[in-house]
Amino acid sequence: MDAAEVEFLAEKELVTIIPNFSLDKIYLIGGDLGPFNPGLPVDVPLWLAINLKQRQKCRLLPPEWMDVEKLEQMRDEERKEETFTPVPSPHYMEITKLLLNHASDNIPKADAIRTLIKDLWDTRMAKLRVSADSFVRQQEAHAKLDNLTLMEISSSGAFLTQALNHMYKLRTNLQPSESTQSQDF
């Protein structure tokens, strides 16, 4: 799965908007949304929130975890722990990217939040590289990936798969074969 597919999945996450229009409940395959009344908060999928924001039909409210103090605490905790700590959302990186790209005017301290999310991402990716290196060096057969997001797995999955494939080929070529003669069929 590539980054675009992971971002597509993230767009199903619910966010809160404050519409500036009236509309009765709408019935979609993914579920009912609304009713929409000016000034009253309503939860909608991220894809719809961005669409409405682009058409200036709403104001987006950032998720409660998208706060400078909370993100600083998460970043510091991630740096202290050896293992991966739980993140506020399984799509924290994608949600942040989309909201900051399309609605940064609705997000207080947007630049600080962007920096903190990038720091958190960099810390987690560094841990992932160290874990992958240890995994390959110790010639493990399986790995436990607790608290990793789909985007984190996706961004390192191709590299790790190729590395393990090369390691397998090297190991099988180095092992002496039982029969040195080839067989013709």
WOJO-V651365 format. One record per run of one state. SS is the DSSP state (2 for helix, 1 for strand, 0 for the rest). FROM is the first residue (numbers start at 0). LEN is the number of residues. Records with the same first field share a line. If there is no record, write none. Layout:
SS = FROM-LEN, FROM-LEN
This chain:
0 = 0-2, 10-3, 19-3, 23-2, 28-2, 33-2, 36-4, 54-3, 61-6, 80-11, 106-3, 137-12, 174-11
2 = 2-8, 45-9, 67-13, 91-15, 109-28, 149-25
1 = 13-6, 22-1, 25-3, 30-3, 35-1, 40-5, 57-4
